[in-house]
């Protein structure tokens, strides 16, 4: 059996945060026991509120942060201890804000060719040819080669960032909110471009976003993250049709509708996000869950296997006194 392109095994990342000038440092679990697999050609959408640990997980996958516990494997080989340049050939990022991720003092030709120069690939002529071909691939004409990021629109800058990520022909692309800084009309163009490139080159995406409409458009599987944990994982079609975790349901209910008469949706999650330094007891979601009971407050749920993934909720656990066949239907 072919090994997954990317595999996370019980990843945890703990920071020690000092509260106040004279306060003691306390542990903050940004990522808590996360296990995921990503097969070739898949798009795994990772969704959740800001602060849930999505970007920390992306940094771990890119080798920018070392996990406190657990392993990250690319085609069965641990990335820990691997040469950074070798890892960069296989995994590349596309960041949220294209203006911040592009050097404003460099031309587009310099920005896109930088990975080739760092890796010592080709001579000046072959690099220039490859840059032109890659820019054409993402829908940019050769005339932008000598322009600067400030002279381009947001959508054009993000196309440059995509070209820079793809010029090394990576196997995996980590897309960290790649469309959230763009206008809605431009978002659809970038999403369609990413989908076309995936199909043409067999790319594998980890697509991080808080926008469920964007994830539904692109993802083949979805993992829902809450307070550092994956609380639900399922095939995209299954999750959007029948989400199992109460938090997943709340996220779907929060999507704005084009009908102004519907008003702003009430997710019933409240305005406050729990303190990750002092997470709630039992199920971390229980203070915001409309279905929570004392059992949720006292006992953490275990992952329960379901078709295409798992869910962490007492309502889905046959061994739990809260198990509900009606809710799991």
Secondary structure, 3 states (H helix, E strand, C coil): CCCCCEEEEEEEEEEEEECCCCCCEEEEEEEEEEEEEECCCCEEEEECCCCCCHHHHHHHHCCCCCCCEEEEEECCEECCCCCHHHHHHHEEEECCCHHHHCCCCCEHHHHHHHHHHHCCCCCHHHHHHHHHHHHHHCCCCHHHCCCEHHHCCHHHHHHHHHHHHHCCCCCEEEEECCCCCCCHHHHHHHHHHHHHHHHHHCCEEEEEECCHHHHHHHCCEEEEEECCEEEEEEEHHHHHHCCCCHHHHHHHHCCCCCCHHHCCCCCCCCCCCCCHHHCCCCCCCHHHCCCCCHHHHHCCCCEEEECCEEEECHHHCCCCCCCCHHHHC
